[in-house]
């Protein structure tokens, strides 16, 4: 760990937006979901949700730009479970979806706690999802094609959310609570040590002001013969 890396991680954590997220409903192409993770990280999202009834969600390839290291992917077995999770956090739920009730994506207030749902590459969001969300949003298209690639559409809408939130000052003050912020810093700065502790049900330590692990944790890791520190 270097001082420069520690400062960079602190700056990123300062701008994380815990009340903004994305839900990918059966987005099955790895490069698309990877690109969505990358755009999410770029606007300060720390957790992305996904629904894939067929099982795991393959996401990690060169398109993500290593975003999977910084953005957690919470995979749900059902749409209902995913929506319950984000609604329990007080979020409005929007779907990128063509309908008679849809509004322009840039007329929505994204400074409110918000989850944006994107459907798969062929059908978009499912009818069940379209019926369950609070509103539908669309990106105006002025050419012959009717829609953007799902990962491009996600980037367009997310950067509108970032624009609004920057204007409202939501990036100016850290918004993660101290416990979560410290836990993320430990996992990012000391991933192998954090994994060793968590696999054994041990609490993550509070980092020292320079980002290093406290001496008692270093001693515990040494006793346990953890991987290189």
DAUR-V633983 format. One record per residue. N is the residue number from 1. PSI is psi in degrees with one decimal (none if undefined). OMEGA is omega in whole degrees, -180 to 180 (NA if undefined). D_FIRST is the distance of its C-alpha to the first C-alpha in Angstrom with 2 decimals. Layout:
n->N psi->PSI omega->OMEGA d_first->D_FIRST
n->N psi->PSI omega->OMEGA d_first->D_FIRST
This chain:
n->1 psi->134.8 omega->177 d_first->0.00
n->2 psi->159.8 omega->178 d_first->3.79
n->3 psi->-37.6 omega->-180 d_first->6.87
n->4 psi->-42.3 omega->179 d_first->8.46
n->5 psi->-40.8 omega->179 d_first->6.62
n->6 psi->-44.5 omega->179 d_first->7.16
n->7 psi->-40.7 omega->-180 d_first->10.60
n->8 psi->-44.5 omega->180 d_first->11.36
n->9 psi->-39.4 omega->177 d_first->10.99
n->10 psi->-41.7 omega->180 d_first->13.07
n->11 psi->-40.9 omega->179 d_first->15.56
n->12 psi->-45.5 omega->-180 d_first->16.00
n->13 psi->-31.8 omega->177 d_first->16.64
n->14 psi->-27.4 omega->-174 d_first->19.03
n->15 psi->3.9 omega->179 d_first->21.11
n->16 psi->141.4 omega->-178 d_first->21.36
n->17 psi->90.7 omega->-175 d_first->25.07
n->18 psi->-14.0 omega->-179 d_first->25.80
n->19 psi->26.5 omega->174 d_first->29.50
n->20 psi->130.2 omega->-179 d_first->29.40
n->21 psi->173.7 omega->179 d_first->29.24
n->22 psi->143.9 omega->172 d_first->30.81
n->23 psi->117.7 omega->178 d_first->32.96
n->24 psi->114.4 omega->-178 d_first->33.63
n->25 psi->100.7 omega->178 d_first->36.97
n->26 psi->40.7 omega->171 d_first->37.29
n->27 psi->103.5 omega->-165 d_first->35.42
n->28 psi->-8.8 omega->179 d_first->35.62
n->29 psi->120.6 omega->-175 d_first->34.39
n->30 psi->-39.4 omega->-176 d_first->30.72
n->31 psi->-29.4 omega->178 d_first->30.14
n->32 psi->-45.9 omega->180 d_first->31.59
n->33 psi->-35.8 omega->176 d_first->29.54
n->34 psi->-43.8 omega->179 d_first->26.36
n->35 psi->-34.8 omega->177 d_first->27.38
n->36 psi->-37.9 omega->175 d_first->28.12
n->37 psi->-41.2 omega->-179 d_first->24.63
n->38 psi->-44.7 omega->178 d_first->23.29
n->39 psi->-36.9 omega->179 d_first->25.79
n->40 psi->-46.1 omega->178 d_first->25.04
n->41 psi->-38.6 omega->-176 d_first->21.35
n->42 psi->-26.6 omega->180 d_first->22.58
n->43 psi->7.0 omega->174 d_first->24.81
n->44 psi->14.9 omega->178 d_first->22.48
n->45 psi->132.9 omega->-179 d_first->23.79
n->46 psi->-20.6 omega->-180 d_first->21.59
n->47 psi->129.7 omega->175 d_first->24.21
n->48 psi->143.6 omega->179 d_first->26.83
n->49 psi->151.5 omega->179 d_first->29.88
n->50 psi->147.8 omega->174 d_first->31.92
n->51 psi->125.7 omega->176 d_first->35.28
n->52 psi->92.9 omega->-176 d_first->36.31
n->53 psi->-25.9 omega->-177 d_first->39.36
n->54 psi->-2.9 omega->177 d_first->39.16
n->55 psi->-135.1 omega->-175 d_first->35.92
n->56 psi->162.8 omega->-180 d_first->32.34
n->57 psi->104.0 omega->179 d_first->30.99
n->58 psi->122.3 omega->-173 d_first->29.56
n->59 psi->-21.7 omega->-161 d_first->27.17
n->60 psi->111.7 omega->174 d_first->24.35
n->61 psi->-171.9 omega->-175 d_first->25.03
n->62 psi->-23.8 omega->-178 d_first->24.08
n->63 psi->-29.5 omega->-174 d_first->25.66
n->64 psi->-17.4 omega->-178 d_first->22.98
n->65 psi->36.4 omega->-178 d_first->20.31
n->66 psi->18.1 omega->-179 d_first->17.82
n->67 psi->-26.1 omega->-179 d_first->19.01
n->68 psi->-19.1 omega->177 d_first->19.49
n->69 psi->-24.0 omega->-172 d_first->15.79
n->70 psi->-16.1 omega->-179 d_first->16.26
n->71 psi->123.7 omega->177 d_first->19.98
n->72 psi->138.9 omega->178 d_first->21.66
n->73 psi->112.4 omega->-178 d_first->24.99
n->74 psi->107.1 omega->-176 d_first->27.65
n->75 psi->127.7 omega->-178 d_first->30.53
n->76 psi->147.3 omega->180 d_first->33.95
n->77 psi->-30.8 omega->-177 d_first->37.05
n->78 psi->158.7 omega->175 d_first->39.40
n->79 psi->-40.7 omega->-178 d_first->39.67
n->80 psi->-41.1 omega->180 d_first->41.15
n->81 psi->-40.3 omega->180 d_first->38.14
n->82 psi->-45.9 omega->-180 d_first->35.76
n->83 psi->-37.8 omega->178 d_first->38.02
n->84 psi->-38.0 omega->-179 d_first->38.42
n->85 psi->-49.3 omega->-177 d_first->34.67
n->86 psi->-34.1 omega->178 d_first->34.27
n->87 psi->-30.7 omega->178 d_first->37.57
n->88 psi->-16.7 omega->177 d_first->36.56
n->89 psi->11.4 omega->176 d_first->33.89
n->90 psi->25.2 omega->-176 d_first->36.71
n->91 psi->141.4 omega->164 d_first->36.04
n->92 psi->144.9 omega->-178 d_first->38.74
n->93 psi->119.4 omega->-180 d_first->38.77
n->94 psi->149.2 omega->176 d_first->39.70
n->95 psi->134.6 omega->171 d_first->40.45
n->96 psi->103.1 omega->-169 d_first->40.51
n->97 psi->133.2 omega->176 d_first->44.09
n->98 psi->125.4 omega->175 d_first->47.39
n->99 psi->168.4 omega->179 d_first->50.17
n->100 psi->-24.3 omega->-179 d_first->52.99
n->101 psi->-0.9 omega->-175 d_first->51.03
n->102 psi->147.1 omega->177 d_first->47.85
n->103 psi->160.2 omega->177 d_first->46.70
n->104 psi->139.1 omega->-177 d_first->44.73
n->105 psi->-27.9 omega->-175 d_first->40.99
n->106 psi->11.6 omega->175 d_first->40.64
n->107 psi->-1.4 omega->-178 d_first->43.20
n->108 psi->148.3 omega->178 d_first->41.16
n->109 psi->101.8 omega->-180 d_first->39.28
n->110 psi->2.8 omega->174 d_first->35.64
n->111 psi->-13.4 omega->173 d_first->34.69
n->112 psi->154.2 omega->174 d_first->36.08
n->113 psi->124.1 omega->-168 d_first->34.01
n->114 psi->136.7 omega->168 d_first->34.39
n->115 psi->131.7 omega->180 d_first->34.00
n->116 psi->124.8 omega->-178 d_first->35.16
n->117 psi->133.9 omega->175 d_first->36.57
n->118 psi->133.3 omega->-178 d_first->36.82
n->119 psi->-175.7 omega->-175 d_first->39.10
n->120 psi->175.9 omega->-168 d_first->39.14
n->121 psi->-21.7 omega->-176 d_first->39.94
n->122 psi->-52.4 omega->-173 d_first->43.69
n->123 psi->-10.5 omega->-173 d_first->45.06
n->124 psi->-154.5 omega->180 d_first->42.57
n->125 psi->154.1 omega->180 d_first->42.37
n->126 psi->159.0 omega->175 d_first->44.89
n->127 psi->-37.6 omega->180 d_first->48.06
n->128 psi->-40.4 omega->179 d_first->46.85
n->129 psi->-46.1 omega->-179 d_first->43.70
n->130 psi->-34.9 omega->-179 d_first->45.76
n->131 psi->-23.9 omega->-172 d_first->48.06
n->132 psi->-20.5 omega->-174 d_first->45.41
n->133 psi->170.9 omega->-178 d_first->43.29
n->134 psi->-29.6 omega->-178 d_first->44.15
n->135 psi->159.4 omega->176 d_first->44.60
n->136 psi->139.4 omega->178 d_first->44.42
n->137 psi->148.6 omega->179 d_first->42.85
n->138 psi->153.2 omega->174 d_first->43.55
n->139 psi->119.6 omega->-179 d_first->42.41
n->140 psi->134.9 omega->179 d_first->45.58
n->141 psi->126.5 omega->-175 d_first->46.33
n->142 psi->3.3 omega->180 d_first->48.67
n->143 psi->-157.7 omega->-177 d_first->49.07
n->144 psi->-30.4 omega->-179 d_first->50.60
n->145 psi->151.1 omega->-173 d_first->47.72
n->146 psi->-14.5 omega->-177 d_first->47.54
n->147 psi->165.3 omega->176 d_first->43.83
n->148 psi->160.8 omega->168 d_first->40.32
n->149 psi->145.4 omega->-174 d_first->38.01
n->150 psi->-38.1 omega->-179 d_first->36.36
n->151 psi->-33.1 omega->176 d_first->32.82
n->152 psi->-42.7 omega->178 d_first->34.18
n->153 psi->-40.9 omega->178 d_first->36.16
n->154 psi->-43.6 omega->-180 d_first->33.11
n->155 psi->-43.6 omega->-179 d_first->31.27
n->156 psi->-49.2 omega->-177 d_first->34.39
n->157 psi->-40.5 omega->-179 d_first->34.83
n->158 psi->-36.5 omega->180 d_first->31.20
n->159 psi->-22.6 omega->169 d_first->31.04
n->160 psi->-40.7 omega->176 d_first->34.28
n->161 psi->-42.0 omega->178 d_first->32.71
n->162 psi->-42.4 omega->-179 d_first->29.81
n->163 psi->-47.1 omega->-180 d_first->32.44
n->164 psi->-42.2 omega->-177 d_first->34.36
n->165 psi->-34.9 omega->175 d_first->31.45
n->166 psi->-43.5 omega->180 d_first->30.17
n->167 psi->-34.0 omega->-179 d_first->33.74
n->168 psi->-2.4 omega->178 d_first->33.97
n->169 psi->16.2 omega->-177 d_first->30.85
n->170 psi->-10.5 omega->175 d_first->29.05
n->171 psi->-2.3 omega->-173 d_first->25.74
n->172 psi->-23.3 omega->-177 d_first->26.13
n->173 psi->132.9 omega->179 d_first->25.34
n->174 psi->136.9 omega->-175 d_first->22.69
n->175 psi->-8.7 omega->173 d_first->24.66
n->176 psi->143.6 omega->175 d_first->22.55
n->177 psi->161.7 omega->-172 d_first->23.47
n->178 psi->-37.7 omega->-178 d_first->21.10
n->179 psi->-47.8 omega->-179 d_first->20.95
n->180 psi->-40.1 omega->-180 d_first->20.19
n->181 psi->-45.7 omega->-180 d_first->17.61
n->182 psi->-42.0 omega->-179 d_first->15.70
n->183 psi->-43.0 omega->178 d_first->16.21
n->184 psi->-41.2 omega->180 d_first->14.86
n->185 psi->-41.0 omega->178 d_first->11.66
n->186 psi->-46.4 omega->-178 d_first->11.27
n->187 psi->-36.4 omega->-178 d_first->12.28
n->188 psi->-39.6 omega->-177 d_first->10.09
n->189 psi->-32.3 omega->-175 d_first->6.68
n->190 psi->63.2 omega->-171 d_first->8.13
n->191 psi->-42.1 omega->-178 d_first->11.02
n->192 psi->-39.3 omega->178 d_first->12.57
n->193 psi->-40.8 omega->178 d_first->12.69
n->194 psi->-42.9 omega->180 d_first->14.10
n->195 psi->-41.7 omega->180 d_first->16.55
n->196 psi->-44.2 omega->-179 d_first->17.68
n->197 psi->-46.0 omega->-176 d_first->18.47
n->198 psi->-33.6 omega->178 d_first->20.21
n->199 psi->-24.5 omega->-180 d_first->22.23
n->200 psi->8.1 omega->178 d_first->23.66
n->201 psi->22.4 omega->-179 d_first->24.43
n->202 psi->145.0 omega->-179 d_first->22.19
n->203 psi->149.1 omega->175 d_first->20.93
n->204 psi->137.6 omega->-177 d_first->17.36
n->205 psi->162.4 omega->172 d_first->16.46
n->206 psi->127.1 omega->-178 d_first->16.07
n->207 psi->153.2 omega->173 d_first->12.65
n->208 psi->164.7 omega->-176 d_first->12.89
n->209 psi->-23.2 omega->179 d_first->13.24
n->210 psi->5.1 omega->179 d_first->9.89
n->211 psi->-1.1 omega->-180 d_first->8.24
n->212 psi->161.7 omega->177 d_first->8.10
n->213 psi->146.4 omega->177 d_first->10.78
n->214 psi->155.9 omega->-174 d_first->14.22
n->215 psi->-38.5 omega->-178 d_first->15.80
n->216 psi->-33.0 omega->177 d_first->18.43
n->217 psi->-41.2 omega->177 d_first->16.18
n->218 psi->-42.1 omega->179 d_first->14.42
n->219 psi->-41.9 omega->179 d_first->18.04
n->220 psi->-41.9 omega->180 d_first->19.25
n->221 psi->-38.5 omega->179 d_first->16.78
n->222 psi->-40.8 omega->179 d_first->17.80
n->223 psi->-31.8 omega->-178 d_first->21.39
n->224 psi->1.6 omega->180 d_first->21.04
n->225 psi->47.2 omega->178 d_first->19.62
n->226 psi->164.9 omega->178 d_first->16.88
n->227 psi->174.8 omega->-176 d_first->14.92
n->228 psi->139.0 omega->175 d_first->12.13
n->229 psi->none omega->NA d_first->9.45
